[in-house]
């Protein structure tokens, strides 16, 4: 029983770390994408985007 509780705790920590890592990667990708879009708009000085 005690081993099962320890294993569950390790699994919960691993799952939490995995979810946090995925959210961090997703947030970085979104910020990267938004910054590229913003820099593209600033660089074109109001021209219509062709993409």
DAHUDA-V780530 format. One record per residue. N is the residue number from 0. RES is the residue in one letter. SS is DSSP state (a for helix, b for strand, c for the rest). Layout:
N | RES | SS
N | RES | SS
This chain:
0 | X | c
1 | X | a
2 | X | a
3 | X | a
4 | X | a
5 | X | a
6 | X | a
7 | X | a
8 | X | a
9 | X | a
10 | X | a
11 | X | a
12 | X | a
13 | X | a
14 | X | a
15 | X | a
16 | X | a
17 | X | a
18 | X | a
19 | X | a
20 | X | a
21 | X | a
22 | X | a
23 | X | a
24 | X | a
25 | X | a
26 | X | a
27 | X | a
28 | X | a
29 | X | a
30 | X | a
31 | X | a
32 | X | a
33 | X | a
34 | X | a
35 | X | a
36 | X | a
37 | X | a
38 | X | a
39 | X | a
40 | X | a
41 | X | a
42 | X | a
43 | X | a
44 | X | c
45 | X | c
46 | X | c
47 | X | c
48 | X | c
49 | X | c
50 | X | c
